[in-house]
Amino acid sequence: MMLIAKIIGTGWMLFWFFMCLSLMAKLFKEGSDAFGGLFSASMMWLIFGFGPIAIVKFGWRFIQ
């Protein structure tokens, strides 16, 4: 059961990583600021990609 949760969590984080990477590439092609694009993509990945996994992981440790 825990292995399935780890696979789903890793897939979720990788999905959002590549989503942010493609968004950043699109913004750079349009002539966007490099620092702003990198900052916004990393914040988006932290909020949507890493945040839910961290919350579930800390909650799981708290329950046990």
Biopython code that builds the backbone (N, CA, C, O; Angstrom):
import numpy as np
from Bio.PDB.StructureBuilder import StructureBuilder

atoms = [
    (1, "MET", "N", (0.826, -1.196, 0.000)),
    (1, "MET", "CA", (0.000, 0.000, 0.000)),
    (1, "MET", "C", (0.867, 1.257, 0.000)),
    (1, "MET", "O", (0.600, 2.207, -0.735)),
    (2, "MET", "N", (1.903, 1.249, 0.828)),
    (2, "MET", "CA", (2.756, 2.428, 0.902)),
    (2, "MET", "C", (3.551, 2.613, -0.383)),
    (2, "MET", "O", (3.845, 3.744, -0.768)),
    (3, "LEU", "N", (3.901, 1.523, -1.050)),
    (3, "LEU", "CA", (4.628, 1.612, -2.309)),
    (3, "LEU", "C", (3.778, 2.291, -3.377)),
    (3, "LEU", "O", (4.284, 3.088, -4.166)),
    (4, "ILE", "N", (2.495, 1.976, -3.400)),
    (4, "ILE", "CA", (1.592, 2.607, -4.365)),
    (4, "ILE", "C", (1.486, 4.102, -4.088)),
    (4, "ILE", "O", (1.478, 4.904, -5.022)),
    (5, "ALA", "N", (1.406, 4.484, -2.823)),
    (5, "ALA", "CA", (1.338, 5.900, -2.466)),
    (5, "ALA", "C", (2.614, 6.630, -2.873)),
    (5, "ALA", "O", (2.555, 7.770, -3.334)),
    (6, "LYS", "N", (3.759, 5.986, -2.708)),
    (6, "LYS", "CA", (5.023, 6.615, -3.104)),
    (6, "LYS", "C", (5.108, 6.777, -4.614)),
    (6, "LYS", "O", (5.601, 7.794, -5.102)),
    (7, "ILE", "N", (4.634, 5.787, -5.355)),
    (7, "ILE", "CA", (4.654, 5.879, -6.816)),
    (7, "ILE", "C", (3.722, 6.989, -7.294)),
    (7, "ILE", "O", (4.079, 7.755, -8.189)),
    (8, "ILE", "N", (2.542, 7.080, -6.710)),
    (8, "ILE", "CA", (1.603, 8.138, -7.077)),
    (8, "ILE", "C", (2.174, 9.505, -6.718)),
    (8, "ILE", "O", (2.059, 10.441, -7.510)),
    (9, "GLY", "N", (2.783, 9.640, -5.552)),
    (9, "GLY", "CA", (3.384, 10.914, -5.146)),
    (9, "GLY", "C", (4.525, 11.326, -6.047)),
    (9, "GLY", "O", (4.644, 12.500, -6.398)),
    (10, "THR", "N", (5.364, 10.384, -6.426)),
    (10, "THR", "CA", (6.470, 10.689, -7.332)),
    (10, "THR", "C", (5.949, 11.081, -8.703)),
    (10, "THR", "O", (6.463, 12.010, -9.326)),
    (11, "GLY", "N", (4.939, 10.382, -9.169)),
    (11, "GLY", "CA", (4.332, 10.732, -10.451)),
    (11, "GLY", "C", (3.712, 12.117, -10.429)),
    (11, "GLY", "O", (3.824, 12.867, -11.399)),
    (12, "TRP", "N", (3.056, 12.459, -9.323)),
    (12, "TRP", "CA", (2.439, 13.780, -9.170)),
    (12, "TRP", "C", (3.498, 14.881, -9.233)),
    (12, "TRP", "O", (3.325, 15.876, -9.937)),
    (13, "MET", "N", (4.594, 14.697, -8.494)),
    (13, "MET", "CA", (5.642, 15.720, -8.493)),
    (13, "MET", "C", (6.308, 15.829, -9.858)),
    (13, "MET", "O", (6.609, 16.937, -10.301)),
    (14, "LEU", "N", (6.546, 14.712, -10.533)),
    (14, "LEU", "CA", (7.150, 14.755, -11.864)),
    (14, "LEU", "C", (6.213, 15.386, -12.885)),
    (14, "LEU", "O", (6.658, 16.120, -13.767)),
    (15, "PHE", "N", (4.915, 15.104, -12.770)),
    (15, "PHE", "CA", (3.946, 15.730, -13.667)),
    (15, "PHE", "C", (4.005, 17.243, -13.562)),
    (15, "PHE", "O", (4.069, 17.938, -14.575)),
    (16, "TRP", "N", (3.983, 17.752, -12.344)),
    (16, "TRP", "CA", (4.010, 19.200, -12.165)),
    (16, "TRP", "C", (5.366, 19.788, -12.523)),
    (16, "TRP", "O", (5.432, 20.929, -12.980)),
    (17, "PHE", "N", (6.449, 19.043, -12.330)),
    (17, "PHE", "CA", (7.766, 19.527, -12.728)),
    (17, "PHE", "C", (7.816, 19.746, -14.235)),
    (17, "PHE", "O", (8.260, 20.795, -14.701)),
    (18, "PHE", "N", (7.358, 18.752, -14.997)),
    (18, "PHE", "CA", (7.387, 18.894, -16.448)),
    (18, "PHE", "C", (6.362, 19.907, -16.941)),
    (18, "PHE", "O", (6.577, 20.551, -17.967)),
    (19, "MET", "N", (5.249, 20.057, -16.223)),
    (19, "MET", "CA", (4.272, 21.087, -16.568)),
    (19, "MET", "C", (4.896, 22.471, -16.395)),
    (19, "MET", "O", (4.732, 23.330, -17.261)),
    (20, "CYS", "N", (5.600, 22.697, -15.302)),
    (20, "CYS", "CA", (6.263, 23.980, -15.064)),
    (20, "CYS", "C", (7.397, 24.201, -16.053)),
    (20, "CYS", "O", (7.622, 25.327, -16.497)),
    (21, "LEU", "N", (8.106, 23.148, -16.398)),
    (21, "LEU", "CA", (9.191, 23.257, -17.367)),
    (21, "LEU", "C", (8.664, 23.664, -18.738)),
    (21, "LEU", "O", (9.259, 24.514, -19.400)),
    (22, "SER", "N", (7.566, 23.074, -19.164)),
    (22, "SER", "CA", (6.997, 23.445, -20.461)),
    (22, "SER", "C", (6.435, 24.860, -20.429)),
    (22, "SER", "O", (6.533, 25.584, -21.419)),
    (23, "LEU", "N", (5.851, 25.262, -19.312)),
    (23, "LEU", "CA", (5.349, 26.626, -19.177)),
    (23, "LEU", "C", (6.493, 27.629, -19.231)),
    (23, "LEU", "O", (6.379, 28.677, -19.867)),
    (24, "MET", "N", (7.592, 27.304, -18.564)),
    (24, "MET", "CA", (8.750, 28.192, -18.569)),
    (24, "MET", "C", (9.342, 28.303, -19.970)),
    (24, "MET", "O", (9.731, 29.394, -20.386)),
    (25, "ALA", "N", (9.416, 27.196, -20.703)),
    (25, "ALA", "CA", (9.932, 27.234, -22.071)),
    (25, "ALA", "C", (9.034, 28.072, -22.965)),
    (25, "ALA", "O", (9.521, 28.810, -23.822)),
    (26, "LYS", "N", (7.732, 27.963, -22.773)),
    (26, "LYS", "CA", (6.788, 28.757, -23.565)),
    (26, "LYS", "C", (6.951, 30.250, -23.275)),
    (26, "LYS", "O", (6.924, 31.073, -24.190)),
    (27, "LEU", "N", (7.120, 30.589, -22.006)),
    (27, "LEU", "CA", (7.291, 31.995, -21.646)),
    (27, "LEU", "C", (8.608, 32.558, -22.170)),
    (27, "LEU", "O", (8.661, 33.720, -22.573)),
    (28, "PHE", "N", (9.666, 31.758, -22.172)),
    (28, "PHE", "CA", (10.951, 32.221, -22.689)),
    (28, "PHE", "C", (10.892, 32.446, -24.192)),
    (28, "PHE", "O", (11.520, 33.370, -24.708)),
    (29, "LYS", "N", (10.138, 31.604, -24.898)),
    (29, "LYS", "CA", (9.990, 31.788, -26.342)),
    (29, "LYS", "C", (9.234, 33.068, -26.663)),
    (29, "LYS", "O", (9.466, 33.689, -27.700)),
    (30, "GLU", "N", (8.328, 33.461, -25.773)),
    (30, "GLU", "CA", (7.558, 34.683, -25.975)),
    (30, "GLU", "C", (8.335, 35.924, -25.562)),
    (30, "GLU", "O", (7.855, 37.041, -25.755)),
    (31, "GLY", "N", (9.520, 35.750, -24.999)),
    (31, "GLY", "CA", (10.346, 36.890, -24.622)),
    (31, "GLY", "C", (10.145, 37.360, -23.198)),
    (31, "GLY", "O", (10.380, 38.530, -22.896)),
    (32, "SER", "N", (9.719, 36.483, -22.327)),
    (32, "SER", "CA", (9.497, 36.836, -20.931)),
    (32, "SER", "C", (10.825, 36.964, -20.187)),
    (32, "SER", "O", (11.865, 36.499, -20.654)),
    (33, "ASP", "N", (10.766, 37.597, -19.035)),
    (33, "ASP", "CA", (11.937, 37.770, -18.181)),
    (33, "ASP", "C", (12.383, 36.409, -17.643)),
    (33, "ASP", "O", (11.558, 35.622, -17.180)),
    (34, "ALA", "N", (13.680, 36.135, -17.703)),
    (34, "ALA", "CA", (14.202, 34.830, -17.279)),
    (34, "ALA", "C", (14.031, 34.628, -15.773)),
    (34, "ALA", "O", (13.610, 33.555, -15.341)),
    (35, "PHE", "N", (14.351, 35.641, -14.974)),
    (35, "PHE", "CA", (14.250, 35.499, -13.523)),
    (35, "PHE", "C", (12.797, 35.353, -13.085)),
    (35, "PHE", "O", (12.480, 34.516, -12.240)),
    (36, "GLY", "N", (11.926, 36.158, -13.651)),
    (36, "GLY", "CA", (10.509, 36.079, -13.295)),
    (36, "GLY", "C", (9.891, 34.751, -13.684)),
    (36, "GLY", "O", (9.094, 34.188, -12.933)),
    (37, "GLY", "N", (10.256, 34.247, -14.855)),
    (37, "GLY", "CA", (9.735, 32.952, -15.293)),
    (37, "GLY", "C", (10.226, 31.816, -14.423)),
    (37, "GLY", "O", (9.461, 30.917, -14.074)),
    (38, "LEU", "N", (11.506, 31.854, -14.071)),
    (38, "LEU", "CA", (12.064, 30.808, -13.213)),
    (38, "LEU", "C", (11.448, 30.854, -11.819)),
    (38, "LEU", "O", (11.137, 29.816, -11.234)),
    (39, "PHE", "N", (11.275, 32.060, -11.293)),
    (39, "PHE", "CA", (10.678, 32.210, -9.966)),
    (39, "PHE", "C", (9.227, 31.739, -9.953)),
    (39, "PHE", "O", (8.814, 31.020, -9.043)),
    (40, "SER", "N", (8.454, 32.142, -10.959)),
    (40, "SER", "CA", (7.044, 31.746, -10.984)),
    (40, "SER", "C", (6.885, 30.245, -11.200)),
    (40, "SER", "O", (6.001, 29.626, -10.608)),
    (41, "ALA", "N", (7.732, 29.653, -12.040)),
    (41, "ALA", "CA", (7.648, 28.206, -12.266)),
    (41, "ALA", "C", (8.041, 27.431, -11.011)),
    (41, "ALA", "O", (7.419, 26.418, -10.690)),
    (42, "SER", "N", (9.058, 27.895, -10.305)),
    (42, "SER", "CA", (9.464, 27.184, -9.087)),
    (42, "SER", "C", (8.417, 27.338, -7.983)),
    (42, "SER", "O", (8.178, 26.396, -7.227)),
    (43, "MET", "N", (7.795, 28.506, -7.880)),
    (43, "MET", "CA", (6.736, 28.684, -6.886)),
    (43, "MET", "C", (5.527, 27.822, -7.221)),
    (43, "MET", "O", (4.908, 27.237, -6.332)),
    (44, "MET", "N", (5.193, 27.747, -8.501)),
    (44, "MET", "CA", (4.061, 26.920, -8.915)),
    (44, "MET", "C", (4.332, 25.455, -8.605)),
    (44, "MET", "O", (3.437, 24.740, -8.154)),
    (45, "TRP", "N", (5.571, 24.999, -8.844)),
    (45, "TRP", "CA", (5.906, 23.607, -8.547)),
    (45, "TRP", "C", (5.857, 23.352, -7.045)),
    (45, "TRP", "O", (5.382, 22.303, -6.610)),
    (46, "LEU", "N", (6.345, 24.305, -6.249)),
    (46, "LEU", "CA", (6.307, 24.114, -4.797)),
    (46, "LEU", "C", (4.878, 24.049, -4.270)),
    (46, "LEU", "O", (4.570, 23.239, -3.395)),
    (47, "ILE", "N", (4.006, 24.902, -4.804)),
    (47, "ILE", "CA", (2.631, 24.949, -4.305)),
    (47, "ILE", "C", (1.826, 23.744, -4.775)),
    (47, "ILE", "O", (1.151, 23.097, -3.974)),
    (48, "PHE", "N", (1.893, 23.440, -6.069)),
    (48, "PHE", "CA", (1.037, 22.384, -6.617)),
    (48, "PHE", "C", (1.713, 21.018, -6.673)),
    (48, "PHE", "O", (1.035, 19.999, -6.545)),
    (49, "GLY", "N", (3.011, 20.972, -6.859)),
    (49, "GLY", "CA", (3.701, 19.701, -7.012)),
    (49, "GLY", "C", (4.215, 19.123, -5.712)),
    (49, "GLY", "O", (4.055, 17.931, -5.452)),
    (50, "PHE", "N", (4.829, 19.956, -4.898)),
    (50, "PHE", "CA", (5.460, 19.471, -3.674)),
    (50, "PHE", "C", (4.571, 19.640, -2.445)),
    (50, "PHE", "O", (4.609, 18.813, -1.534)),
    (51, "GLY", "N", (3.782, 20.690, -2.415)),
    (51, "GLY", "CA", (2.969, 20.998, -1.244)),
    (51, "GLY", "C", (2.021, 19.893, -0.809)),
    (51, "GLY", "O", (2.053, 19.492, 0.354)),
    (52, "PRO", "N", (1.175, 19.385, -1.709)),
    (52, "PRO", "CA", (0.259, 18.315, -1.283)),
    (52, "PRO", "C", (0.972, 17.056, -0.803)),
    (52, "PRO", "O", (0.508, 16.395, 0.127)),
    (53, "ILE", "N", (2.095, 16.722, -1.430)),
    (53, "ILE", "CA", (2.844, 15.535, -1.013)),
    (53, "ILE", "C", (3.419, 15.746, 0.387)),
    (53, "ILE", "O", (3.386, 14.840, 1.219)),
    (54, "ALA", "N", (3.943, 16.941, 0.643)),
    (54, "ALA", "CA", (4.502, 17.233, 1.966)),
    (54, "ALA", "C", (3.418, 17.203, 3.041)),
    (54, "ALA", "O", (3.649, 16.698, 4.139)),
    (55, "ILE", "N", (2.244, 17.739, 2.733)),
    (55, "ILE", "CA", (1.150, 17.743, 3.705)),
    (55, "ILE", "C", (0.712, 16.321, 4.031)),
    (55, "ILE", "O", (0.505, 15.983, 5.196)),
    (56, "VAL", "N", (0.573, 15.491, 3.004)),
    (56, "VAL", "CA", (0.167, 14.104, 3.227)),
    (56, "VAL", "C", (1.237, 13.348, 4.010)),
    (56, "VAL", "O", (0.917, 12.558, 4.899)),
    (57, "LYS", "N", (2.498, 13.588, 3.685)),
    (57, "LYS", "CA", (3.582, 12.884, 4.375)),
    (57, "LYS", "C", (3.643, 13.274, 5.855)),
    (57, "LYS", "O", (3.779, 12.408, 6.718)),
    (58, "PHE", "N", (3.542, 14.572, 6.150)),
    (58, "PHE", "CA", (3.556, 14.998, 7.548)),
    (58, "PHE", "C", (2.315, 14.496, 8.284)),
    (58, "PHE", "O", (2.398, 14.107, 9.449)),
    (59, "GLY", "N", (1.169, 14.503, 7.610)),
    (59, "GLY", "CA", (-0.054, 13.989, 8.221)),
    (59, "GLY", "C", (0.036, 12.503, 8.517)),
    (59, "GLY", "O", (-0.434, 12.041, 9.556)),
    (60, "TRP", "N", (0.640, 11.755, 7.602)),
    (60, "TRP", "CA", (0.795, 10.311, 7.798)),
    (60, "TRP", "C", (1.684, 10.025, 9.003)),
    (60, "TRP", "O", (1.403, 9.119, 9.787)),
    (61, "ARG", "N", (2.750, 10.795, 9.145)),
    (61, "ARG", "CA", (3.630, 10.606, 10.314)),
    (61, "ARG", "C", (2.925, 10.991, 11.608)),
    (61, "ARG", "O", (3.153, 10.377, 12.650)),
    (62, "PHE", "N", (2.065, 12.012, 11.541)),
    (62, "PHE", "CA", (1.337, 12.439, 12.731)),
    (62, "PHE", "C", (0.328, 11.376, 13.152)),
    (62, "PHE", "O", (0.151, 11.134, 14.346)),
    (63, "ILE", "N", (-0.332, 10.741, 12.190)),
    (63, "ILE", "CA", (-1.321, 9.707, 12.500)),
    (63, "ILE", "C", (-0.653, 8.487, 13.122)),
    (63, "ILE", "O", (-1.186, 7.894, 14.060)),
    (64, "GLN", "N", (0.519, 8.113, 12.597)),
    (64, "GLN", "CA", (1.204, 6.944, 13.142)),
    (64, "GLN", "C", (1.765, 7.306, 14.484)),
    (64, "GLN", "O", (2.389, 6.471, 15.138)),
]
sb = StructureBuilder()
sb.init_structure("model")
sb.init_model(0)
sb.init_chain("A")
sb.init_seg("    ")
for serial, (resi, resn, name, xyz) in enumerate(atoms, 1):
    if name == "N":
        sb.init_residue(resn, " ", resi, " ")
    sb.init_atom(name, np.array(xyz, "f"), 0.0, 1.0, " ", f" {name:<3s}", serial, name[0])
structure = sb.get_structure()
